[in-house]
Amino acid sequence: MVELINISLQTSSIAYMESLETVQKNLFRFGGPIFIFIGTVSGILGLIVFTQKGLRRSPCSIYFIAYNITILILIYASLLPITLEIGYNITPTTYNLTLCRLRLFTTFLLNCLCPFYLLLAAVDRVLVTSPNARTRQRSTHRLAYLSIIIGTICWIFGSSHALIFSNIIPLGTGLICYLQLGWYSMAVGYASLIKEILIPLLMTIFGSWSIKNIRNVHRVVVASTSTSGIGNPTANSLNSSHSKDRQLILMLLVDIMIYILFSLPISITLMYEQITLKRTKTFEVFQIETFVKTVAMLTAHIPFCITSYANLLVSQTFRKEVKDLLLWRRVIYVFQQH
């Protein structure tokens, strides 16, 4: 009787593991291509809109342009390989060490650059919404280009460890492209956890700071208008500045909220992984953890795939630019001028 119960438990356990594997495979087989498609459209759309003359004048648009370029590269350098590997069993990186290391390097780099550019945009919005005129003047195109170039170079060097310490290692009956096990994978795990906690925290701080600045500027405008009249130049200047940039601020805040929301699963997963690192785990527990981590990895790509669609919902300026592009109004206007 006991043997029959054990056999039944083993059978149900195997069936459960197989069902998890099937769900994981189907998730990437069908969900992966969908996210790749909508992410590509989103990245191209965002890139076209933010390079338009009306928005390109703002330094914040430079960060959004860099963000959307990185999104497009991320989709095909990170999301596509994962989709092929899990959804379709196509694993070229497990047979070529150079491809393996390049894939992990680009994955580390791009997953850092995307939120980094959002963070730079958040800092820029803090500067441009400041009640202090000198602080507002620090938001320049030169600062934007320098920040992007220097920051990108630093992240390239910071991610270069994957070009040295990655390897093709055996797992079960197959091979996987992964980090070298031991102290290195542990250090990368802690660094990834710190990054997933620190960047959303900084985004929250700078986003809240921008909102606070906007409220302070509004109070100054109201006070100046009530005491000096509507024609007060300081009040008009502050109000004009706020009106000009509020659409970019709104888009940025929505992008930050989406990023924080969808980065929570991977942050929680990494935290749990580090806490339970030294615990002995059964094969079933290991499989469940792998499944959860894989789903969290897919979830972490979602903010980069839907950013332009969120901008369409919240920003009138973004909708107008997209509408102009779709209706070819700009082309007709140029034709009429000639």
C-alpha positions in Angstrom: 0.0 0.0 0.0 2.8 2.4 0.9 4.6 1.5 -2.3 1.5 2.3 -4.3 1.1 5.7 -2.6 4.8 6.5 -3.3 4.4 5.5 -6.9 1.3 7.6 -7.2 3.0 10.6 -5.6 6.0 10.2 -8.0 3.7 10.0 -11.0 1.8 13.1 -9.9 5.1 14.9 -9.3 6.4 14.0 -12.7 3.1 15.1 -14.3 3.3 18.4 -12.4 6.8 19.1 -13.6 5.9 18.3 -17.2 2.9 20.6 -17.0 5.2 23.4 -15.7 7.6 22.8 -18.6 4.7 22.8 -21.1 3.3 26.1 -19.7 6.8 27.7 -19.8 7.4 26.5 -23.4 4.0 27.7 -24.7 4.4 31.0 -22.9 7.5 31.7 -24.9 6.4 30.0 -28.1 3.2 32.1 -28.4 3.9 35.0 -26.0 7.5 35.7 -27.1 6.7 36.5 -30.8 3.8 38.7 -29.7 6.0 40.7 -27.4 8.8 40.9 -30.0 6.3 42.3 -32.6 4.6 44.9 -30.3 7.9 45.8 -28.8 9.4 46.4 -32.3 6.5 48.6 -33.3 6.7 50.4 -29.9 10.4 51.1 -30.3 10.2 52.3 -33.9 7.2 54.5 -33.1 8.9 56.1 -30.1 12.0 56.7 -32.1 10.2 58.4 -34.9 8.1 60.6 -32.6 10.9 61.8 -30.4 13.1 62.7 -33.4 10.4 65.1 -34.6 11.4 68.7 -34.6 8.7 69.7 -32.0 10.0 67.3 -29.3 13.6 67.1 -30.3 14.2 70.6 -28.9 13.9 69.3 -25.3 17.0 67.5 -23.8 14.6 65.0 -22.3 13.8 63.7 -25.9 17.5 62.8 -26.3 17.2 60.4 -23.4 14.0 59.0 -24.9 15.7 58.5 -28.3 18.5 56.6 -26.6 16.0 54.6 -24.6 14.0 53.6 -27.7 17.2 52.6 -29.6 18.3 50.4 -26.7 14.8 48.9 -26.5 15.0 47.8 -30.2 18.4 46.2 -29.6 17.3 44.6 -26.4 14.3 42.9 -28.0 16.5 41.2 -30.6 19.6 40.6 -28.4 17.8 39.4 -25.3 14.2 38.6 -25.7 14.5 36.8 -29.1 17.3 34.4 -28.0 15.2 33.5 -24.8 12.1 32.9 -27.0 14.0 30.7 -29.4 15.7 28.8 -26.6 12.7 28.1 -24.4 9.8 28.2 -26.9 11.4 26.5 -29.9 14.5 24.6 -28.5 16.8 26.6 -30.8 20.0 27.1 -28.8 22.9 28.3 -30.9 24.7 29.8 -27.9 25.1 26.4 -26.3 27.4 25.3 -29.1 29.5 28.4 -29.6 31.3 29.9 -26.6 31.8 33.3 -28.4 28.1 33.6 -29.1 27.3 32.5 -25.5 29.5 35.2 -24.0 28.3 37.9 -26.4 24.7 37.1 -25.6 25.2 37.3 -21.9 27.2 40.5 -22.2 24.6 42.3 -24.4 21.8 41.0 -22.0 23.6 42.5 -19.0 24.5 45.7 -20.8 21.1 46.4 -22.3 19.1 45.5 -19.2 21.2 48.2 -17.4 21.1 50.8 -20.1 17.3 50.9 -20.6 16.5 51.9 -17.0 19.6 54.0 -16.8 18.4 56.3 -19.7 15.0 56.5 -17.9 16.8 57.6 -14.8 18.8 60.2 -16.7 15.5 61.5 -18.1 14.1 61.7 -14.6 17.1 63.7 -13.4 16.6 66.1 -16.4 13.0 66.6 -15.4 14.1 67.5 -11.9 16.4 70.1 -13.3 13.9 71.6 -15.8 11.1 71.8 -13.2 13.2 73.5 -10.6 12.0 76.9 -9.3 15.6 78.1 -9.6 16.4 79.6 -13.0 20.0 78.6 -12.8 19.2 75.0 -12.1 16.8 74.9 -15.1 19.5 76.2 -17.3 21.6 73.1 -16.5 19.2 71.0 -18.6 21.0 71.2 -21.9 21.5 69.0 -25.0 25.3 69.0 -24.3 24.7 67.6 -20.8 22.3 65.0 -22.3 24.8 63.8 -24.9 27.7 63.7 -22.3 25.6 61.8 -19.8 24.6 59.2 -22.4 28.1 58.7 -23.8 29.9 58.6 -20.4 27.2 56.4 -18.8 27.1 54.0 -21.8 30.9 53.6 -21.7 30.8 53.0 -17.9 28.1 50.3 -18.3 30.0 48.6 -21.1 33.0 48.3 -18.9 30.8 47.3 -16.0 29.2 44.5 -18.0 32.4 43.2 -19.7 32.9 40.6 -16.9 30.3 38.4 -18.9 32.8 38.2 -21.8 35.3 36.5 -19.5 33.4 34.5 -16.9 30.6 33.1 -18.9 30.7 29.5 -20.1 28.7 26.6 -21.5 27.9 24.3 -18.6 26.1 20.9 -18.4 22.6 20.9 -16.9 20.8 17.6 -16.6 21.1 15.9 -20.0 21.8 19.1 -21.9 24.0 22.2 -22.0 23.2 25.9 -21.1 25.0 29.2 -21.7 25.4 30.5 -18.1 27.7 32.3 -15.7 30.5 30.4 -14.1 29.2 28.8 -10.9 30.6 29.7 -7.5 31.7 33.1 -6.2 31.2 34.8 -9.6 27.5 33.8 -10.1 26.9 34.7 -6.4 28.4 38.1 -6.9 26.4 38.7 -10.1 23.3 37.6 -8.3 23.8 40.2 -5.5 24.7 42.9 -8.0 21.6 42.2 -10.0 19.5 42.3 -6.8 21.0 45.7 -5.8 20.4 47.0 -9.3 16.8 45.9 -9.3 16.1 47.6 -6.0 18.3 50.7 -6.4 17.2 51.9 -9.8 13.4 51.8 -9.2 14.1 53.5 -5.8 16.1 56.3 -7.5 13.4 56.6 -10.2 10.8 57.0 -7.5 12.8 59.6 -5.7 13.5 61.7 -8.8 9.9 61.3 -10.1 8.5 62.5 -6.8 11.0 65.3 -6.8 9.7 66.4 -10.2 6.1 66.4 -9.0 7.1 68.4 -6.0 8.9 71.0 -8.2 5.8 71.3 -10.4 3.7 72.0 -7.4 6.1 74.6 -6.1 6.3 76.3 -9.5 2.5 76.3 -9.7 2.4 78.0 -6.3 4.9 80.6 -7.4 2.9 81.3 -10.6 -0.4 81.7 -8.6 1.3 83.9 -6.0 3.0 86.1 -8.7 -0.2 86.4 -10.7 -2.3 87.4 -7.7 0.2 90.0 -6.4 1.6 91.5 -9.6 -1.1 90.8 -12.2 -1.4 88.5 -15.1 1.3 90.3 -17.1 4.0 89.5 -14.6 7.0 88.2 -16.7 8.3 85.8 -14.1 5.0 84.2 -13.6 4.5 83.9 -17.4 7.9 82.4 -17.9 7.4 79.8 -15.2 4.0 78.9 -16.5 5.2 78.7 -20.1 8.1 76.4 -19.1 5.8 74.1 -17.1 3.3 74.0 -20.0 6.0 73.2 -22.5 7.5 70.2 -20.6 4.5 68.7 -18.7 3.8 66.2 -21.5 7.3 64.8 -21.4 7.1 64.7 -17.6 3.8 62.8 -17.8 5.2 60.3 -20.3 8.3 59.8 -18.2 6.4 59.3 -15.0 4.1 56.7 -16.6 7.2 54.9 -18.1 8.8 54.8 -14.6 5.7 53.4 -13.0 5.4 50.7 -15.6 9.0 49.8 -15.2 8.8 49.6 -11.4 5.6 47.5 -11.6 7.0 44.9 -14.0 10.4 44.8 -12.4 9.0 43.7 -9.1 8.7 40.0 -10.0 12.3 39.7 -11.0 13.4 41.7 -7.9 11.5 39.4 -5.6 12.8 36.3 -7.4 16.4 37.4 -7.1 15.9 38.3 -3.4 14.4 34.9 -2.7 17.2 33.2 -4.7 19.9 34.9 -2.6 18.2 34.2 0.7 17.8 30.5 -0.1 21.2 30.2 -1.9 22.7 27.8 0.6 19.6 25.7 1.3 19.4 22.1 -0.1 16.6 21.9 -2.6 14.8 19.0 -4.2 14.6 18.6 -7.9 10.9 19.6 -7.8 11.6 22.8 -5.9 14.5 23.6 -8.3 12.1 23.2 -11.3 9.5 25.4 -9.7 12.0 28.1 -9.0 13.3 27.9 -12.5 9.8 28.3 -13.9 9.1 31.3 -11.7 12.4 33.0 -12.6 11.8 32.4 -16.3 8.3 34.0 -16.1 9.8 36.9 -14.2 12.4 37.3 -16.9 9.7 37.6 -19.5 7.7 40.0 -17.3 10.8 42.2 -17.0 10.8 42.7 -20.8 7.2 43.9 -20.8 7.9 47.6 -19.9 10.2 48.0 -22.9 7.6 46.5 -25.2 4.6 48.7 -24.3 6.2 52.1 -23.6 4.9 53.8 -26.7 1.4 52.5 -26.2 1.3 53.9 -22.7 2.5 57.2 -24.1 -0.4 57.1 -26.6 -2.8 56.8 -23.7 -1.5 59.5 -21.5 0.1 62.1 -23.8 -1.9 64.4 -26.2 1.4 65.5 -27.8 2.4 61.9 -28.5 -1.0 61.1 -29.9 -0.8 64.1 -32.2 2.6 63.2 -33.5 1.5 59.6 -34.2 -1.7 60.8 -35.9 0.3 63.2 -38.1 2.6 60.3 -39.1 -0.3 57.9 -39.8 -2.2 60.5 -41.9 0.9 61.8 -43.6 -0.1 65.4 -42.7 3.5 66.5 -42.6 4.2 65.2 -46.1 1.1 66.9 -47.5 2.1 70.1 -45.8 5.6 70.1 -47.3 4.1 69.3 -50.7 1.7 72.2 -50.5 4.5 74.6 -49.5 6.3 73.7 -52.7 
